[in-house]
C-alpha cells in the first residue's frame, strides 16, 4: 500500500474557497523538497503550487492539473447529504494501490445546510478496460499471462479491502475498471457513497445469473462474477456482450469463450476465471474466499506465454523446426535400414556364390528363378514399404 499522505495543517497563502481543513493540501509558492523514499504520487499531491482548470468533461465533471507537475485530478460537483459527506471524508483517509484515491473536497455551500454542494477531487485515470481492449485488439496484442495474474490478484486485494468494511461495488463495467499507465496497476473506484441518490446508475454491466431472481443474493459474489466477465473480455480482447443474448446468459457462448481462454492462458488464469464465473452462486467464492484461493495458487508453476504477434511467429518457426527434425530422423532410420538390408543381401549373395563354386555347378544348369537381380528388386520393395510405414507412423 501507499504510505499515508502527510498533509501539513497551516494557513494557506492561496486558499481554495472552503476546502475542508482536515484534508486541505499545502499550496505553496514553490514545490517543497521531496523526502527520501517518498512515493512520487504522494509527493505531487502534497507539493504542488496551484490547481488549474484544464477542461470540462460534463456539466458536473472537470479535469484539473496540479502545477508544476503533470498530475491530473478529476473534479465532480454534486449536492450530497450529511451521511455522504461523512463517507467521503472517511474515504480521503484510505490508501490502497488498487483503489482510485479521493484526494480532498471543496464545499460550495454553507456547511450548516442539510444538503451540501461539494467539489470532490480524485485521481484522474484516462485509460479504462474498454479503451485498452480497443487499443490492443487492433494488433491482436494479447495481454501477457503475468500481467493478467497481477490484475486479478491486485483487484482482489482492493475488493477484500472493501468487503472487510462491508462495502460492495455493484457498478462494475468495462469503463469503471482502469489501467494506470504510470504505475502499471489495474484500479477501481469506490462509488458507494453516491449509490443511494441514484441507484439506477449503479449496476454491474455483466449481471450474474442470480441477479434477476428473488433470491437473497450475496452482492460480493455478484461483484466476483462481474469482474470475472470483465477480465475474460480483456483476455479475449473483445467484450462479452454476446454471452448475454436477449438479457439472459447463453451457456454455449460462455463455454466457447472458456475454450478460447484455455488456448490463450492455460493454467492458473483459466482456473481462476472459471472459479469466478461459476453459475451456482452457492459455489462461487466471495472476495475473502477468492483471496485464499489465489494464495494457494500463487506458487503454482505454469508456462508464461507471451502471446504477441512476434512470439506467435516464433512458436510457428519452432514447430516447423521440430517437424524438420522429425523428417531428418525418419530419413536417418531409413538409411540405416537400407544399409542393413544391403549388407545382409550381399552376405547372402556371397554365400550363394561360394556354395555354387564348392559344388562345381555348371553354367548350363537351369537358372534359379530367385536370381540376384530379383532379390534386389524384392529388397527395394521391402525398403519402400518400411519407409512408407515409418512416415505414416510419424504423421499420426
GUVEX-570406 format. One record per residue (C-alpha): x, y, z; residue number from 1. Coordinates in steps of 0.001 Angstrom, whole numbers, plus 524288, in hexadecimal, padded with zeros to 5 digits. Example, Ala and Ser with C-alpha at 12.3 -4.5 7.8 and 13.67 -1.06 7.14 Angstrom:
REM GUVEX-570406
- c1 c2 c3 n
- 8300C 7EE6C 81E78 1
- 83566 7FBDC 81BE4 2
REM end
This chain:
REM GUVEX-570406
- c1 c2 c3 n
- 80000 80000 80000 1
- 803E4 80E0B 7FE50 2
- 80862 81511 80AAD 3
- 7FF18 81E9F 810FD 4
- 7FEC0 82C1D 80B1C 5
- 80589 835D4 8141E 6
- 7FDCC 84246 8129D 7
- 801F7 84DC7 81AFC 8
- 7F795 85560 82246 9
- 7FA51 863C9 8210B 10
- 7F44C 86FF5 81B2B 11
- 7F531 86F61 80C69 12
- 7FA30 87B11 804A4 13
- 7F12F 87779 7F950 14
- 7E4D5 87190 7FF36 15
- 7DB32 86A4C 7F694 16
- 7CE56 86FC1 7FBC0 17
- 7C974 8669E 8067C 18
- 7D1CA 85A88 80536 19
- 7CFF4 85257 81151 20
- 7DB83 855DC 819E6 21
- 7DDD0 847BE 81E12 22
- 7E170 8443B 81027 23
- 7E65F 85116 80B16 24
- 7F2F7 84ECA 8036C 25
- 7FE3D 8582F 804A4 26
- 7FE7C 86268 7F9F2 27
- 80BA9 86915 7F971 28
- 81366 8728E 7F116 29
- 81C84 867DD 7EC7E 30
- 81CB8 8590B 7EE00 31
- 82268 85471 7FAC1 32
- 82E25 84B36 7FA71 33
- 82AD8 83D00 7F88A 34
- 82D1E 83464 80462 35
- 835B1 82830 8037C 36
- 82E03 81C4C 7FED5 37
- 821C4 8248B 7FD15 38
- 8181F 81F0B 7F35E 39
- 81820 827A7 7E701 40
- 8094B 8287A 7E6CD 41
- 808BC 82C47 7F51C 42
- 812F0 836A6 7F298 43
- 80BAE 83CE1 7E733 44
- 7FEC6 83D17 7EE96 45
- 804C1 84415 7FA3F 46
- 80F21 84CAE 7F3DC 47
- 80800 85380 7E8BC 48
- 80734 86253 7E7E5 49
- 7F9D3 86404 7E196 50
- 7EE02 85CD5 7DC39 51
- 7EA7A 86104 7CE73 52
- 7DE22 85DD0 7C6F1 53
- 7E0D6 85678 7BA40 54
- 7D3E8 85277 7B427 55
- 7C5B5 84F7F 7B755 56
- 7C196 84181 7B498 57
- 7B33E 843A0 7B7F2 58
- 7AB2A 84DDE 7BF35 59
- 7AF50 847A3 7CC15 60
- 7BCD8 84210 7C8DF 61
- 7C9A5 848DE 7C5A9 62
- 7D81C 8460C 7C478 63
- 7E212 84DBA 7CC6B 64
- 7F0D6 84DC0 7CC2E 65
- 7F9FA 84E97 7D7BB 66
- 80485 8582B 7D3C8 67
- 80FF4 857AC 7D1BB 68
- 80E20 848D8 7D05F 69
- 8079E 8411E 7C587 70
- 7FE07 83B85 7CF57 71
- 7EF8A 83C4C 7CC64 72
- 7E3AA 83B76 7D52D 73
- 7D569 839A1 7D1E5 74
- 7CBAC 84274 7D8A6 75
- 7BD7B 83E97 7DA65 76
- 7B399 848A5 7DF37 77
- 7A720 843FC 7E5BA 78
- 79DBD 84654 7F0CF 79
- 79EE7 83C44 7FB89 80
- 79935 839C6 808DC 81
- 7A01B 8392F 81625 82
- 7A1F7 82A60 81596 83
- 7A856 82B6B 8084E 84
- 7B146 83633 80D1F 85
- 7B5AB 82D79 8184D 86
- 7B7E8 82229 80EDD 87
- 7C025 82AC1 805E4 88
- 7C800 82FCA 8116C 89
- 7CABA 821CE 81588 90
- 7CF23 81E19 807D2 91
- 7D907 82905 80709 92
- 7E067 82181 81198 93
- 7E0C2 814CA 809ED 94
- 7ED57 8116F 80308 95
- 7EDC4 8053F 7FAAE 96
- 7F5B3 803C2 7EE1B 97
- 7EA41 7FDD0 7E69F 98
- 7E015 807A6 7EB29 99
- 7DE69 814D6 7E489 100
- 7E0DA 81E73 7EF89 101
- 7D7CC 82951 7F3D2 102
- 7E174 83461 7F61C 103
- 7D966 83F2B 7FC5F 104
- 7CCB7 84685 7FA60 105
- 7C84C 8549C 7F9E2 106
- 7BB94 8596A 7FFB9 107
- 7B3D2 862FB 7F75F 108
- 7A85F 864BD 800A4 109
- 7A64D 8681F 80ED2 110
- 7AB36 85CE8 81732 111
- 79F3A 85E10 81FFF 112
- 7958F 85B64 81504 113
- 78F37 84DF8 81493 114
- 793F1 84B28 806C7 115
- 7A167 84FF7 8032D 116
- 7A73D 85242 7F5D8 117
- 7B4D5 84CA6 7F4A0 118
- 7BFAF 84C9B 7EAA4 119
- 7C619 83F6B 7ECA1 120
- 7D3F7 83DAF 7E786 121
- 7D948 8302D 7E48B 122
- 7E3C0 82A2C 7DC0A 123
- 7E17A 82AFD 7CD77 124
- 7E434 81E99 7C5B0 125
- 7E145 82052 7B72D 126
- 7E2CA 81218 7B2D8 127
- 7D802 8086B 7B629 128
- 7D6BE 7FA10 7B25F 129
- 7CDB4 7FCEF 7A6F5 130
- 7D7CC 80610 7A104 131
- 7E2BF 7FC69 7A3F5 132
- 7DB6D 7F18B 79CC5 133
- 7D91D 7FA6D 79106 134
- 7E773 7FE49 790E5 135
- 7ED0C 7F080 791C2 136
- 7E30C 7E9E3 788EB 137
- 7E7AD 7F1D6 77D39 138
- 7F491 7EA62 77D46 139
- 7EFBC 7DE31 78483 140
- 7F9B0 7E133 78F14 141
- 7F4F5 7D865 799FC 142
- 7F801 7DC2D 7A800 143
- 80311 7D3C9 7ADAE 144
- 7FEED 7C94C 7B750 145
- 806CB 7CF40 7C268 146
- 8000E 7DC64 7C0A8 147
- 7F291 7D609 7C0EC 148
- 7F67B 7CF0B 7CD6A 149
- 7FAD4 7DBDF 7D3B1 150
- 7EDF4 7E1F5 7CF8D 151
- 7E61E 7D724 7D60A 152
- 7EE1A 7D6FC 7E297 153
- 7EF02 7E5DE 7E3BE 154
- 7E091 7E876 7E198 155
- 7DD0A 7DD37 7EAA8 156
- 7E4DD 7E3CF 7F574 157
- 7DD7E 7F08A 7F300 158
- 7D058 7E999 7F3CD 159
- 7D493 7E26C 80024 160
- 7D7E2 7EFDE 805C2 161
- 7C9E2 7F415 802CC 162
- 7C35B 7E76F 8072C 163
- 7C9C0 7E843 81489 164
- 7C2C4 7F56A 815CD 165
- 7B5DB 7EFAD 81126 166
- 7B653 7F705 8042A 167
- 7B295 7F15C 7F6EF 168
- 7B5B2 7F7DD 7EA01 169
- 7A9C1 7F3C5 7E207 170
- 7AD59 7FCD3 7D6B2 171
- 7B7AC 7F50C 7CF7F 172
- 7B88D 7F7DE 7C0F7 173
- 7C31C 7F7D6 7B693 174
- 7C3C6 8068D 7B8D8 175
- 7C4B6 8063D 7C7AA 176
- 7D101 7FDDF 7C8A9 177
- 7DD2A 8059F 7C541 178
- 7EB17 802FF 7C11B 179
- 7F4CE 80C4E 7C75A 180
- 7FF7D 80DB0 7BD0A 181
- 80803 81573 7C662 182
- 808A5 80ADB 7D0CE 183
- 804BB 7FF1D 7C863 184
- 7F95F 7FBCA 7D153 185
- 7EB35 7F823 7CF10 186
- 7E265 8003A 7D7C6 187
- 7D441 8025F 7DBB2 188
- 7CD2F 80D7A 7E26D 189
- 7C3C7 80BD4 7EDB4 190
- 7B73D 812BE 7E9A3 191
- 7AEC2 80DCD 7F4CD 192
- 7ACF8 81B49 7FB2C 193
- 7A4FF 81F9D 7EF53 194
- 79CE1 81351 7ED3E 195
- 7917D 8171A 7F5EE 196
- 78EA8 8237B 7EE27 197
- 78E64 81CD7 7E0CA 198
- 78D56 80E03 7E264 199
- 78961 80C19 7D422 200
- 796B0 81125 7CFCD 201
- 79E33 8071E 7D7B1 202
- 79D59 7F915 7D2FB 203
- 7A6C9 7EF36 7CD7A 204
- 7A7EB 7EEA3 7BEBB 205
- 7A84F 7DFC7 7BEFE 206
- 79E44 7DAF9 7C8AB 207
- 79F9D 7CDBA 7CF14 208
- 794C5 7C3C7 7CC4A 209
- 78EBA 7C56F 7D9C4 210
- 78D9B 7D44D 7D88A 211
- 78023 7D444 7D269 212
- 779D2 7CAE5 7DC06 213
- 77365 7CD1C 7E91D 214
- 77E1B 7C5D9 7F058 215
- 78542 7CBF5 7FB86 216
- 791C1 7CDE6 7F3FC 217
- 79F85 7D07B 7F87A 218
- 7A3B9 7DD34 7F1F3 219
- 7B215 7DA44 7F428 220
- 7B08C 7CDEF 7EC06 221
- 7A962 7D5C9 7E1A9 222
- 7B522 7DED3 7E0E9 223
- 7BE2E 7D30A 7DFA8 224
- 7B649 7CEB0 7D3E2 225
- 7B5DA 7DC70 7CE0E 226
- 7C48C 7DE48 7CF16 227
- 7C6E0 7D097 7C9CB 228
- 7BF6F 7D41D 7BD5B 229
- 7C73D 7E0BD 7BBE3 230
- 7D439 7D98E 7BD33 231
- 7CF6A 7CF1E 7B3AD 232
- 7CC76 7DA01 7A9F4 233
- 7DA3B 7DF64 7AB5F 234
- 7E043 7D1E3 7A9BA 235
- 7D8DA 7CF9B 79D01 236
- 7DA0D 7DDE4 79883 237
- 7CB67 7DF0A 7964D 238
- 7BFE4 7E275 79ED4 239
- 7B75D 7D786 7A3F8 240
- 7AA47 7DD2D 79FB7 241
- 7A7DB 7D178 796C6 242
- 7A725 7C8AE 7A2CE 243
- 79B14 7D01E 7A779 244
- 791F2 7CEFB 79BE0 245
- 78476 7D4CA 79E47 246
- 78865 7D814 7AC22 247
- 78AAC 7C9FC 7B055 248
- 79740 7C24B 7B107 249
- 79A54 7B94A 7A5AE 250
- 7A19F 7ADC5 7AB96 251
- 7A643 7A902 79E3B 252
- 7ACB3 7B617 79B52 253
- 7B2B3 7B64D 7A8DF 254
- 7B896 7A8C4 7A6D4 255
- 7BDCD 7AD09 7998F 256
- 7C489 7B874 7A046 257
- 7CA42 7AF12 7AA4F 258
- 7CFE4 7A6E5 79F3C 259
- 7D675 7B2E0 7995A 260
- 7DB63 7B6CA 7A6C1 261
- 7E15E 7A963 7A8F7 262
- 7E8C6 7AA67 79C1B 263
- 7EE2B 7B7DA 79F7A 264
- 7F06A 7B6B2 7AE29 265
- 7F190 7A871 7B242 266
- 7F3C1 7A6CB 7C0CA 267
- 7F0E8 7AFBC 7CC20 268
- 7E9ED 7BAD6 7C4B3 269
- 7E0BC 7B11B 7BE56 270
- 7DE6F 7AA87 7CB8D 271
- 7DBDB 7B722 7D313 272
- 7D27F 7BD08 7C920 273
- 7CA7F 7B09A 7C864 274
- 7C951 7B117 7D729 275
- 7C505 7BF5B 7D6C1 276
- 7BACC 7BC3C 7CC5F 277
- 7B46A 7B071 7D2D8 278
- 7A5E2 7B0DE 7CF91 279
- 7A155 7ABE0 7DCE0 280
- 7A361 7B742 7E62C 281
- 7A3D7 7ADD5 7F1B1 282
- 7B052 7A82A 7EBED 283
- 7B5EE 7B529 7E75E 284
- 7BF99 7BB6B 7F0F9 285
- 7BEA8 7C8F0 7F6CB 286
- 7CAD0 7D18C 7F74D 287
- 7D03C 7CBF1 803F2 288
- 7CEC8 7BE03 7FEE8 289
- 7D484 7C1B6 7F1BB 290
- 7E02D 7C7F6 7F874 291
- 7E312 7BB30 7FF6A 292
- 7E205 7B3DD 7F296 293
- 7EBA6 7BD70 7EC71 294
- 7F52F 7BB5C 7F7A0 295
- 7F497 7ACB0 7F57A 296
- 7F664 7AE53 7E6C7 297
- 80142 7B872 7E7C7 298
- 80C40 7AE83 7E7B2 299
- 8066C 7A640 7DCD9 300
- 81036 7A58E 7D1BD 301
- 80AB8 7A7BC 7C43A 302
- 81194 7AB9D 7B7A8 303
- 81192 7BA41 7B582 304
- 80C1F 7BBC0 7A7D4 305
- 80F64 7C83D 7A089 306
- 80427 7C94F 796FD 307
- 80948 7D46A 78EA0 308
- 80957 7D33B 77FE7 309
- 81822 7D1DC 77FDB 310
- 817B4 7C692 7895C 311
- 80CE5 7BFF0 781B7 312
- 81613 7C021 77601 313
- 820EB 7BAB3 77E95 314
- 81823 7AF9C 78309 315
- 814DB 7AC56 774F3 316
- 82347 7AC58 77154 317
- 82660 7A34C 77CAF 318
- 81B9C 79A0F 7785B 319
- 820FC 799F3 76A7C 320
- 82EAB 79728 76F79 321
- 82977 78BE4 777A1 322
- 822AF 78663 76B9E 323
- 82F65 7875A 763FC 324
- 836B0 78049 76ECF 325
- 82C94 7755C 76E8C 326
- 82E1B 77402 75FD4 327
- 83CE3 77376 76130 328
- 83B93 768D1 76B75 329
- 832B6 760FF 7626A 330
- 83C89 7626B 7574A 331
- 847A1 75E27 76036 332
- 83FE4 75229 76455 333
- 83D1B 74F28 75616 334
- 84B8C 75036 75279 335
- 84F5F 74739 75D83 336
- 844F5 73D81 759A6 337
- 84928 73DDD 74B5B 338
- 85772 73BB2 74EED 339
- 853E7 73055 757BD 340
- 84B78 729F6 74D5A 341
- 855FB 72BBD 742F2 342
- 86053 725D2 74BC4 343
- 857E5 71A08 74E65 344
- 85522 71816 73FE6 345
- 86399 71946 73C7E 346
- 866F2 70F1B 746D1 347
- 85C63 7060C 741A9 348
- 86137 70813 733C8 349
- 86F1F 704F4 737BA 350
- 86A83 6F8B8 73E98 351
- 862FA 6F4AB 73275 352
- 86EC3 6F6E6 729A5 353
- 8778C 6EF56 732DF 354
- 86DF4 6E41F 7333F 355
- 86D45 6E375 72474 356
- 87C14 6E34E 72338 357
- 87DAF 6D8DC 72D7E 358
- 873D8 6CFF6 726C5 359
- 87A08 6D214 71974 360
- 86D13 6D66E 713A0 361
- 86CEC 6D755 704E0 362
- 868A1 6E356 6FD70 363
- 85F7F 6DB08 6F571 364
- 85752 6D824 7019B 365
- 84972 6DD92 7011D 366
- 84A0E 6EB54 706A5 367
- 8440F 6ED79 71431 368
- 83775 6F570 71334 369
- 83B62 6FCDE 71F74 370
- 846F6 7038F 718EB 371
- 84F51 70E25 71EFE 372
- 84864 7187A 716E0 373
- 83B46 713DD 71BD9 374
- 84043 71479 729DB 375
- 84459 72274 727E9 376
- 836DF 725AA 7229A 377
- 8306D 71F27 72E66 378
- 839AE 72665 73771 379
- 835E1 7335D 73159 380
- 82774 73037 73347 381
- 82985 72CF0 741A2 382
- 83129 73988 743AC 383
- 82633 74195 73D88 384
- 81C05 73AC3 745F5 385
- 82418 73D0A 7524B 386
- 82606 74B71 74EEC 387
- 81782 74D3B 74C4A 388
- 813D1 7471F 7595D 389
- 81DE3 74F7D 760A3 390
- 8191F 75C1E 75A72 391
- 80AD3 758CB 75D2B 392
- 80E1D 7560A 76B69 393
- 814B6 7634E 76D00 394
- 8097B 76A41 76654 395
- 7FFC8 76403 76FA7 396
REM end
